């Protein structure tokens, strides 16, 4: 490798989807019914949550001023 070379290590599509999925908040009813698996986001040593640049919330009501919104099976995401 020469000084002018730049090396990039990319993530796999699966790794990216796994990382982004940490920002998804499923409706509580779906968790209770077992339709989706819940997981805990790990907390850092100082009690802080990790930075997750993507956040998708769910609600029965249409969100106000979303970047994007989709209605699916009675819920807004």
C-alpha positions in Angstrom: 0.0 0.0 0.0 1.3 3.4 -1.0 1.0 6.7 0.9 -1.5 8.0 -1.6 -3.8 4.9 -1.2 -7.0 5.2 0.8 -8.4 2.1 2.4 -12.1 1.7 3.2 -13.7 -1.1 5.1 -17.5 -1.2 4.4 -20.1 -2.9 6.4 -22.3 -5.7 5.0 -25.9 -4.9 4.1 -27.0 -7.2 7.0 -24.7 -5.3 9.5 -26.2 -1.9 8.3 -29.8 -3.2 8.6 -29.1 -4.6 12.1 -27.6 -1.2 13.2 -30.5 0.8 11.8 -33.1 -1.6 13.3 -31.9 -0.5 16.8 -33.8 2.8 16.1 -37.2 1.1 15.5 -39.7 1.4 18.3 -42.4 -1.2 17.8 -46.0 -0.7 19.1 -46.3 -2.1 22.6 -49.2 -4.3 21.4 -46.9 -6.0 18.8 -44.4 -6.7 21.5 -47.0 -8.2 23.8 -48.4 -10.4 21.0 -45.0 -11.6 20.1 -45.2 -10.2 16.5 -41.8 -8.6 16.9 -38.9 -9.3 19.2 -38.0 -6.6 21.8 -34.4 -5.8 22.8 -32.7 -3.4 25.1 -30.4 -0.8 23.7 -27.1 -1.1 25.7 -26.4 1.7 28.1 -22.8 3.2 28.2 -20.7 3.2 31.4 -21.9 6.8 32.2 -25.5 5.9 31.7 -25.8 7.4 28.3 -27.5 5.7 25.4 -25.5 5.3 22.2 -26.0 7.6 19.3 -28.4 6.0 16.8 -28.8 8.4 13.9 -32.1 6.8 12.7 -35.2 6.8 14.8 -38.6 5.3 13.7 -41.5 5.7 16.1 -45.0 4.2 15.9 -48.3 5.7 16.8 -52.0 5.2 16.2 -52.2 8.9 15.4 -50.6 10.5 12.4 -47.4 12.2 13.4 -47.1 16.0 13.2 -44.3 17.4 11.0 -42.6 14.1 10.2 -39.7 13.8 7.7 -41.6 10.8 6.3 -44.7 8.8 7.5 -46.3 5.5 6.4 -49.6 4.1 7.6 -49.5 0.3 7.9 -52.1 -2.0 9.6 -53.6 0.8 11.6 -50.3 2.3 12.8 -48.3 5.3 11.6 -44.5 4.8 11.4 
